[in-house]
Amino acid sequence: MVFPMKTAFRTHRRVEFHETDMAGMVHFSNFFRYMEEAEVDFLRHLGLGVVWQGKEQRFSFPRVSAACDYFIPARFEDLLEIRISIEKIGTKSVTYAHEFHRGEEVLARGEITSVCCRVLPDDRLESTEIPPEIRSKLEAAGG
């Protein structure tokens, strides 16, 4: 049985033909793209981003873990509703849950964990604590 999750944000996306396989179903790998797009939409909705410039430092939220479980296939031209919730906010990381709906049907559930990083002058990444102004927006959205 699939239980409902608490939703912080919803976005919609129509399945494109090129996202389907020979059987006419959305190829599993596209759900990871959908989760990333939904995460970006969610952060934008909060006035945030996956990359931003602080006063003296550039930051990023690269993904370090991703998983998805599939229940019902999505097909060309389906209108998907992607629901996002914040599962956990750690000292340096955020874990988002994604639930994919077609009408009332739950098609898939996925999870992505992103880590807050400073972008160093040579473009290397160094994990760091989530800045308080970012954390407060995430906590408010996560309930």
N, C-alpha and C positions, 0 to 999 in steps of 0.2 A: 504494500500500500504506500502511496505517495502522500506525505503530509504537507500541508501548506507552510510556507515560511513567512516571517515578518518582512515586509517590503519597505525599503527606504526610498527606492526610485524605480520608475518604469520607463522603458523606451521601446520603440517599435522599429521593426525592420522587415522589409519584404525580401523573400528568398529570390535570388537571381538565378537564371538558367545555368550560368557557368559555375555555380556553387553546387550543382547536383552531379551525381555519378551516373553510370550506365543504367542503373536500376531506377533512376528518376528521384532518388533521395538525396538530401543534403549530405555531402561528404563529411564524415565525422570531424575532420580537421577544421572545417569552417566554423564550428561552434566555438573554437578557441579565438578565432577572429571576432566573432560576435561578442564574446565576453569582453575582449579588449575594447571594442568599440563602445560597448555599454559602460564599461568602467570610465572611459574618457568622457562620455556624455554625462555620467553621474558627477565626476569631478568638476567638469565645466559648469554644471548646474549649481554646484557649491561655490563657484568662483575660484576653483583650483585647477590644477593640471597635473599631468604625469611628469612634466618638466617645467621648472619655473626659476626665475632669477630672484634671489633674495637681495638684501642690501649690498652684500659683498661676496655672495656665494651663489653658485648655480646648484640646483637640486634636481633630483630625479627619483621616480618610483619604479625601478625595473621589476619585472615579474621574476620570482624565484621558484614558483611552484604553480602547476596548473593540472586540473583533473576534470573529467566530465563523464557522467553516466547517462546513457541514452535509454529511453523507454519506448517512444513512438517516433517513427521517421517524420521529418519535415520534408516538404516537396516544393518544387518550383511554384512561385507566386503565392505561397503561404505567407500570411502576415503574422509574424512572430512578435509576441510581447515578451520582452526580457525584463525580468524583475530582479533587482539587486538588493541585497542586504549586507550589512557589515557583520561578519561573524565574530571577528576579534580585532582589537587594536592593541598591538604590543608596544613595547618601548620604541622599536625601530620598524615594525612591520604592520601591515593591514591585510586581513583576509576577507575577501568578498565572496559571497554566495550568489550564484546566478541561477535563475529558474526560467526555463523557456516554455512559453504557453502558445497554443493555437486555440483561441477561444478559451474554453474551460479545461482543455486537455493539457496536462504537463508532459512535454516532450522530452525534456532533459534537465539535468541539474549539474552545475559545474561550480568549481571553486578556483579562485586565483589568489595567490599571496604575493604582495609587492613589498619591497623593502625600501625605506627612505635612504637615499645616498647623496653625499656631496659629490659634485663633479669637480675633480681636481684639474689644475691647469693643463695637464697632459691628457685630459679626457678619461683618466681612470676613475673608477667609482669607489667610494669609501662609505660603508654604512654608517649611519648617524641616527641619533634620536630624532623622532618626528618633532619638528618645531611646534611650540605651543599654539601658535595661531592656526596651524594646519590641523593639529590634534583636536582643538576645540570644535572646528567645523565638522570633522569626521564624527566626533562623539555626539554632537547635536543631531546629525543626520542618522546616526545609528541607533538613536533612542536610548 
